[in-house]
C-alpha cells in the first residue's frame, strides 16, 4: 500500500495542477524541477511529496482520457 497524503498536500497539489496543467508530465524528476520554479519551500521532502502526487494526478488523467 502507498502512503496516505494529508488533505493539505492534496488541496495544495490540486490547486497547483489546475493552474499550471500543461507544464506537468508523467515524469517525477521533471515535475520536481518545474515545481522548484512555482513554489518557494525550504523543505525538499514537502516538494518531493507534492511532485509525486502531481505525477500521480497526471497519470490518472491520462488513463481517464484514453
NUTORLUM-990640 format. One record per atom (N, C-alpha, C, O): x, y, z; residue in one letter. Coordinates in steps of 0.001 Angstrom, whole numbers, plus 500000, padded with zeros to 6 digits. Each point is the difference from the previous one (the first is absolute). Layout:
BEGIN
XYZA
...
REM end
This chain:
BEGIN
500825498818500000X
499175501182500000X
500869501246500000X
501143499988500456X
498286501080499022X
500729501257499959X
499807500798501271X
499231499627500886X
501480501471499179X
499870500880501159X
498776500883499840X
499601500334498885X
499821500031502217X
498811500846499999X
500429501463500000X
500808500416500832X
498652500361498236X
500310501425499912X
498995500790500838X
498817499664500047X
501663501375500604X
499106500844500788X
499146500857499075X
500333500189498830X
498583500318501695X
499109500831499191X
500686501301499591X
499681500551498947X
501253499951501861X
500736501208499641X
500808499754498722X
499998500829499090X
500692498029500846X
500804499660498822X
499099499839498783X
500316500505498923X
498570498798501239X
499090499768498875X
499417501304499480X
499971500222498790X
499570500635502095X
499401501271499579X
501020500900499319X
499708500589498959X
501473499524501611X
501054500827499425X
500412499472498630X
500162500773499056X
500005497921500837X
500431499393498743X
498944500172498911X
500332500310498855X
498407499493501494X
498942500161499005X
499911501442499517X
499764500244498817X
500422500705502084X
499967501415499618X
501156500316499047X
499804500683498995X
501389498826501312X
501172500218499136X
499766499348498646X
500295500592498961X
499177498189501048X
499784499252498760X
498969500687499101X
500214500113498793X
498682500341501775X
498965500629499185X
500461501321499392X
499588500353498895X
501263500377501822X
500490501286499501X
501113499864498971X
500219500916499208X
500501497936500789X
501163499829499129X
499981498653499293X
501045499366499850X
497794500194499717X
499817498663499448X
500960499645498855X
500581498915500027X
499608501950498974X
500834499592498862X
501484499831500323X
500731499400499212X
499720501106501909X
501423499905500341X
500425498607500450X
501137499593499760X
497972499679500882X
500380498759500661X
499926498796499081X
499166499928499098X
501751499105501162X
500108498786499199X
499854498783500904X
499743500134501196X
500421498691498233X
499899498761500764X
501316499633500677X
500109498919500580X
500883501949499359X
501321499736500552X
500194500763501310X
499858501222500043X
500466498051501018X
500178500604501320X
501115501035500001X
499837501090500549X
501296498574498838X
501159500905500027X
499696501328499312X
500382501055500506X
498947498910498363X
499684501256499307X
498972500805500789X
500080501228500047X
498953498092500574X
499010500701500822X
500661500654501211X
499603501087500419X
501391498255500132X
500721500547501154X
500710501297499612X
499972500970500757X
500660499053498076X
500701501200499548X
499021501138499682X
500267501159500317X
498609498508499060X
498979501007499687X
499449500595501293X
499779501207500103X
500007497931500868X
499443500433501286X
500949500953500727X
499549500888500724X
501751498936499089X
500981500904500612X
499760501448499577X
500174500915500805X
499431499297497951X
499753501345499508X
498648500564500426X
499805501216500009X
499268497906500340X
498647500458500324X
499795500307501476X
499301500956500337X
501288498261500538X
499805500221501435X
501343500199500681X
501025499492499545X
498954501232501521X
501204500248500787X
499876499246501322X
499236500399500880X
501511498519499254X
500003499240501239X
501420499567500317X
500766499653499101X
499578500368502156X
501327499564500414X
500046498494500240X
501077499419500136X
497764499964499914X
499907498588500297X
500010499171498714X
499061500060499206X
502007499169500596X
500060499125498838X
498956498901500091X
499438499582498988X
500306499955502214X
499029498929500196X
498608500440499557X
499301499254499314X
500299501942501071X
498691500521499614X
499922500159498488X
498995499636499389X
502057500905500005X
500030500161498543X
499876498649499301X
499274499876499014X
501429499115501491X
499967498677499387X
498632499332500159X
499539499308499091X
499822500893502041X
498664499438500212X
499012500621499018X
499186499298499400X
500892502024500438X
499111500689499071X
500286499558498564X
499069499764499230X
502210500122500404X
500365499572498646X
499519498575499734X
499550499696498895X
500539499441502091X
499520498628499839X
498504499942499805X
499512499243499160X
499757501539501597X
498547500022499867X
499594500625498667X
499025499570499383X
501724501448500168X
499748500605498688X
500172498963498894X
499184499914499082X
501880499307501017X
500262498957499013X
498853499004499961X
499575499568498929X
499937500079502226X
498878499066500085X
498736500584499358X
499282499296499289X
500449501991500961X
498835500653499402X
500091500030498475X
499009499767499308X
502188500520500174X
500194500052498548X
499750498620499394X
499327499885498975X
501210499072501650X
499816498638499491X
498536499579500062X
499503499352499079X
499802501011501998X
498589499650500127X
499171500686498924X
499102499393499417X
501202501875500320X
499242500732498985X
500240499399498619X
499079499919499188X
502138499665500548X
500311499398498703X
499221498693499832X
499480499729498917X
500434499466502132X
499257498747499936X
498512500237499781X
499352499247499274X
500109501783501342X
498587500323499844X
499666500476498601X
498891499778499515X
502056500875499833X
499769500548498663X
500199498987498888X
499639500273498856X
500928498558501448X
500218498993498956X
498872499025499916X
500031499090499172X
REM end
